[in-house]
Amino acid sequence: MPSISILLPVYNAESFLEDAVLSILQQTFSDFELILIDDGSTDGSKQIVRQLAVRDSRIRLVQRPNKGLIATLNEGIALARSPLIARMDADDIALPHRLERQCTYLKSHPETVAVGSYVQFMDRCGHTYRTKYLPAGEGLRKAFLWGCPIMHPTVMMRTEAVREAGGYSPEFPSAEDYALWLRLLSLGGIDNIPEVLLSYRVHGSSISHVHAQQQRDSILRAQALWIAGRTFDKDLCHLPANSLLDALALPPETLRYLLARMLALNPHIIGISPEHDPEAQEWLPRILQGPMTPEIRKALALYHLRAARAPGLSTSARLYQLARCARYSPREFMGKLGEFLRGRLQRR
């Protein structure tokens, strides 16, 4: 039995696939199986995976008609023979010591059920330009209130815990990973290794760009269930957002904070200008009615920062949004400005 099962779904990824697989095959830790599931690709991916499988006996290749990402991930979990499962995407690059570092961490932290890492962003051509520093340790649980503080393709998790949590839930499309992490939090700890272990490719077909509003809706429903202590309630998971919030009957102030955080989600909704974001237009007046606590100010600042990055805005509209961001939370404004400037310098 191998020590780690690496789960790598493939769908029309011919441009990046071979580099992604080779980054796993060339790891310093070699006792693994690579479960490569071709989810009905229609490009050259199906030929590439066959050639790779012939070259290395650690690859377990599955090829079949398209079923979608969530079904493919759950199929991989069922196939895994190892006590640990590592996720990997077909367009990313794992650094050579990734598996070794994460396996060692989980062995020395038996209370932890899943661990991720920092990432460096790269473009379509593989040029890295910014490092993403994710929360670790005590601050990680609170960070889940503001989105997903763990990058899905960096994760290594305990197989038994993932199966106990029910795997990836189809009720939360485009945020099935976030919903899984919230369920895992009831079974043990989640952490990030404060080290870059993956190069994450950013391009226009990324889920957070293509399905941004669907992703926010799924995050809203998953977080509402988590706050209410109903994460495993399958009857509620099927409800649309408004019906779910009514059924949970969250206290008014709790609901206000939840909506404020959803308003602030960034960068999930980049590309949507304020006037084309109907949920934001509905939530904003409700959020402004209560007291301006530090958390509400942070949420409003992040919302206006997101709005300022929407394409097609005039210069005056963009400056207005930035000014609102700085007004609500100078700390958030300066922090994001510093992050932006560091990214520009790293690109050079």
Secondary structure, DSSP 8 states (H G I E B T S, - for coil): --SEEEEEEESS-TTTHHHHHHHHHT-S---EEEEEEEES--STHHHHHHHHHHH-TTEEEEEES---HHHHHHHHHHH--SSEEEE--TT-EE-TTHHHHHHHHHHH-TTEEEEEEEEEEE-TT--EEEEE----GGGHHHHGGGS--S-GGG-EEEHHHHHHTTSS-TTSTT-HHHHHHHHHTTTSEEEEEEEEEEEEE--TTSHHHHSHHHHHHHHHHHHHHHHTT-TT-HHHHTS-HHHHHHHHT--HHHHHHHHHHHHH-TTTTTT--GGG-HHHHHHHHHHHTS---HHHHHHHHHHHHHHHTSTT--HHHHHHHHHHHHHH-HHHHHHHHHHHHHHHHHH-
